[in-house]
Amino acid sequence: MKKAPFEVKYTESVRFLQIRDKDIVENHSRKIR
């Protein structure tokens, strides 16, 4: 089944946010140390 464009955009943005959050968390923990 073909995904609707907004669905694809939504999943992509969610994945992007998860990656960015991971980077922010890692950078933050590095600063604390």
C-alpha angles and dihedrals in degrees: 000000000000115000121234114251094244090051091054091047090049095051091045093051091047090052090047092050092049091052092047092048090051090052092048092049092049093048091047094051089048091054092051093053 
